[in-house]
Amino acid sequence: MSTTEQRVAVVTGAARGIGAATAVRLAAEGHAVAVVDLDEAACKDTVEKITSAGGKALAVGADVSDEAQVEAAVARIAEELGAPVILVNNADRPHRRLRHDRRLAGGVRGRRRAARPRLPR
């Protein structure tokens, strides 16, 4: 896939585990990938795996339970990689440490916030 045809994917919760593996896989398939997690520095290893294999990736720190952070992250991704067309909502929070409302804010509501206005209509 050439750079002019490269589609942009956003993967939340991509600093480690399933999110990181998904980000690496999407990059291997030719997508530019925004590696999103709470701590931008934690995304470093995933971004390095992608770029060392010749892919294009951007580390972005954002809490998906915070609408303002999601808006800022998407604006940055669009500016640096292009408009996202793929969204993998993988971010979640450990349930045992959070109260019910916080779980919903980070899980269900966070996924809805990330997906709602992001993809082309």
N, C-alpha and C positions, 0 to 999 in steps of 0.2 A: 504494500500500500504506500503510495507516494505521500509526501508531506502535505500536498494540497488536498489529498483525499482523506487524510488521517482524521478519524473520528476521536472525539474526546470522551473518555470515561471517567466518572467520579466514583470512587470506592470509599465509603465511610467505614471506620473501624479497621483501617488498612495498615496499621503499624505492625501488626503481628497476626499469626494464626490464619484463619480462613480468609479474612480480609486481605492480608498480605499476599497469600497464594492467589487469590482472585485478581488482584492488581497485577501481579507478575504475569499471570496467564493472559490477561487482556493486552498487556504490553507486547507479549510474545506474538499475539495475533495481529499486531500492528497498530494498536490504539495508543494515543497519548493518554496518560493516566494521572489523575489528581489523586494523590494518596492522602486521605483525610483522616485525622484522628484528633483526640483531645490535645495532645502534646505534639506540636510540629516536629520537635527534635526526635521524638520516638519514631517518626516516619523515615528517618535517615536510612536505615538498613534496607527497607523496601525500595526506596528510591534508588539506592546504590545498586541493588540487584537488577533493577530495570535498566538503568543507564549503562551499567557495565556490559549488558547484553545488547546495547545499541538502541534501546528504547528511549522514549521521552517521558519524563515524569516530573511532577511537582509535589512537594510536601506542603500540606496545608493544615494548620492547627485550627480546629473549630469544635465547639460543643454543639451537637445537633439538637440539643434541647433548648438552645438559645437562638431565637429567630434572627436576631441582629447578626450573630456570628455566622449563621448559615448564609444570610444575604451577602455579607462581606466576603465569605469564602467563595461563593459562586461568582461574584464580581471579579475577584482575583483570578480565579480559574479561567473565566471567559477572556480576561485581558491577556493572561500569559500563555494559555494553551489553545483557546478558542472556545466557542459555545459548546457546553456539554450536551451529548446526545444519548449517553448511556449512564444510568445511575444504579449502583449496587448499594442498597441500604443495609449494610452489615453491622453498623455501630449499635452497641447495646451496653448496658451497665450491669454489673453484678447485682442480682436481685437481693441477695441476703444482706447487703450493706445499705440499702436505700429504702426509704419509706415508699408506700404504694404510689403516691402522687409523683414522686421524683422518678420512679421507674417508668411511669406512663410518659412523663415529660421527655425522658431520654430515649425511650423505646418507641412506642406507638406514635406519640405526638412528634417526636424528632424525625421519624421516618416520613411522616406526612409533610412536615415542614420542608424537608430536603427534596421531596418529590413534587410538591404542589406547583410552584411556578418555574421549575428548572428546565424542563425538557421542552423542545419546540412544540408548538401547537399545530 
